[in-house]
């Protein structure tokens, strides 16, 4: 640790920032433009939604796999390098496939390497800056900048050329990500992320208040997954260009870190306060999907994405903080794992399948109208939870109470 504080860490700060920039830039190509490539090779919207749903399912399996090997090897830098190389190899197979079967198989394997990348990258950054004055949010800012800037640049390039050039952009950014991690100094330690224990899982599952929190969160997250998966196709259907897609992604992410910082400084760490804000943010989600369903031009869709910074940024931050307050300290890692699983994994599976089916058979407007109702149910649920807590109907169990309950069971 002393060796890290004396100079290795400062020399790696620039590399870490560029790594985050390029990794997020690589992922925005896959998240926002890959659907256009799949549509171009002849896939239907239902098939595209199914692919992204399978990806969410694979990610659920892949996360504990890579977390296990990270904790065992204690060399997260090498693990991430393996993941990036795996993504590079499989992306070549994806973009050069001659049959649907090859595309499906390549994408499933690709998700196995890509799904846990953000979580592992965050752990690596935290390991590098551990014991220093550097704050994680400054590195997250570079990720948001990469996401926003690469999206708008890619939109211009794809509009000027063709969607087939996406493979070259993706490969170039992956090479940049690999290069940035290769120039980092050797990491002497890795922050160990505690695995989800059976005891912790049981404590979370048998907490009805927390389960309601997860359920309502899934209802709010499913429409957000549908939007993420299909917004590029929606903009195209409304006559928008790939530049407009890039603008929409840019507007949705450029202020995200600012929202995180404001939430961190202004919101009190109190269950009733955070539940109230969560209900408010979910209400803004309702408004956002209502606007999307009524949009008639691609420019309107792009401008509506400004709300993403507030809705997703606020929902993610407040939900994470609430999880820490609702779950006793010894079981918080299990609670956070389940929270992440609910809004990214479970919501991702249902969002891709439901959104693809509705878009294919009923149209984009109907898909967003369904999003309004799903989010409205989640908003009302959070509202009732806030009312219940405000009236003194709920108090999270303390560590001492949890220990006593364990003794009584024994």
JOMO-V963251 format. One record per pair of residues at least 6 apart in sequence whose C-alpha atoms are under 6 Angstrom apart, sorted by sequence separation. I is the first residue (numbers start at 1). J is the second residue. If there is no record, write none. Layout:
I:J ; I:J
This chain:
70:76 ; 97:103 ; 324:332 ; 359:367 ; 94:103 ; 358:367 ; 94:106 ; 232:245 ; 90:106 ; 90:110 ; 87:110 ; 83:113 ; 281:311 ; 62:112 ; 63:116 ; 252:305 ; 256:309 ; 58:112 ; 248:302 ; 252:306 ; 255:309 ; 251:306 ; 55:111 ; 59:115 ; 252:308 ; 253:309 ; 248:305 ; 252:309 ; 256:313 ; 240:298 ; 238:297 ; 238:298 ; 127:190 ; 235:298 ; 127:191 ; 326:396 ; 328:399 ; 293:365 ; 293:368 ; 293:369 ; 289:368 ; 159:242 ; 289:372 ; 286:372 ; 155:242 ; 156:243 ; 155:243 ; 286:375 ; 155:246 ; 152:246 ; 151:246 ; 152:247 ; 283:379 ; 282:379 ; 279:379 ; 148:250 ; 279:382 ; 279:383 ; 148:253 ; 148:254 ; 276:386 ; 275:386 ; 272:386 ; 74:190 ; 141:257 ; 272:389 ; 272:390 ; 24:143 ; 28:147 ; 21:142 ; 25:146 ; 71:192 ; 17:139 ; 21:143 ; 24:146 ; 25:147 ; 221:343 ; 20:143 ; 24:147 ; 225:348 ; 218:342 ; 17:142 ; 21:146 ; 25:150 ; 218:343 ; 222:347 ; 226:351 ; 221:347 ; 225:351 ; 226:352 ; 218:347 ; 222:351 ; 226:355 ; 200:331 ; 201:334 ; 200:334 ; 196:334 ; 26:170 ; 26:173 ; 223:371 ; 22:173 ; 23:177 ; 22:177 ; 219:374 ; 220:375 ; 219:375 ; 19:177 ; 220:378 ; 219:378 ; 19:180 ; 216:378 ; 15:180 ; 12:184 ; 56:345 ; 56:348 ; 56:349 ; 53:348 ; 53:349 ; 53:352 ; 52:352 ; 50:352 ; 49:352 ; 50:353 ; 49:353 ; 49:356 ; 46:356 ; 45:356 ; 46:357 ; 46:360 ; 45:360
